[in-house]
Amino acid sequence: MTILSVSNELRHPRLGTAVSIKAAGNAVQRNRIKRLIRESFRLHQDLLGGSDLVVLVRPGICSRSNQQILSGLDTHWRTIAAHAHTGSDTH
């Protein structure tokens, strides 16, 4: 996964996802990935401040367990939050 982050002028973060058929396969798998991304975002949005975030999913994500995906997202959110406090815009 790759997460792109840009500051916005709002006090809350916004989320976008890009989960292609090529990356995640059928609709069931794509929806599973998107649900995990949204749930992880919901749990971490207080850390993210005013940011616009786009999660890009790479091929092979379907072979990962839900816990592996959530763990990877947790790492990304914490890195983005740390960079937001130092002034960097992309991760």
N, C-alpha and C positions, 0 to 999 in steps of 0.2 A: 504494500500500500504506500501511496504517497499522499501527503496532505499539503495543500497549498493554502497559505494564510495571508490575508491582507487586512490591514486596519480599516474599520468602517467608522462612521461618525455617530453610531448608535452606542448605547450602553450595554447592549447584549450581542452575543455572537449569532451568526446565521450559518446554516449548514447546507451544502450541496453535495450530491454524490454522483459519481460516474461509474456505473457498474455495467459493463458491456456483456453481451452474449459470449464474445470471444474470451473474456476474462473469467466469467463465472458460470457459463453454461446456461441451462434452462431457467425458466421463470422461477421455479421453486428455489433454486440455489441463489439466484440474483436477489430475490426477496428476503431470503435468510440473511444474506450479507448486509443488505440495506437495513433490516431490522436491528441487527447487531450494531451497525454504525450509529443509527439514530438513538438507540438505548445508551450506548457508551457516551455519545455526545450529550444526552440529557443529564447523565450523571456527572459530567465534567464541565458543563457550561459555565458554572460559577467561576472556574479558573481562567476562562478564555477571554473574558472582557468583551470589548467591542471589536470583534474580528469577523470577517467573512472567510469561511473555510470550505474547501472543496476536497473531498476524499476521492482519490483516483485508485481504482482497484486493478491490480495486475493479474495476468493469467496465473493459474495455480492456486488461487485463494481457496477454491473449493476443497482442496486436500487438507486444509487446516481445520482444526476443531474450533468450536465456538470459543472455548477458553483461550486458545492461541490467538484468535482474531481480537478478542477483547483485551488481552494482554498487550498486543502490539498497538492497539488504539490508545490504551492507557499511557504507554510510553510516548506516543506521538503527542497526545494532549498535554502531558506534563512538560515536554520539550518546548512546545509552542507557548505554553503559559510562561515558562522561564524566559524565552526570547521576547515575549511581549513586554515583560518588565524591563528588559535591557534595550528595547527599541528596534530589534531586528524584525523584518516583516515576513520572511519566507522560511519554510522548513522543508 
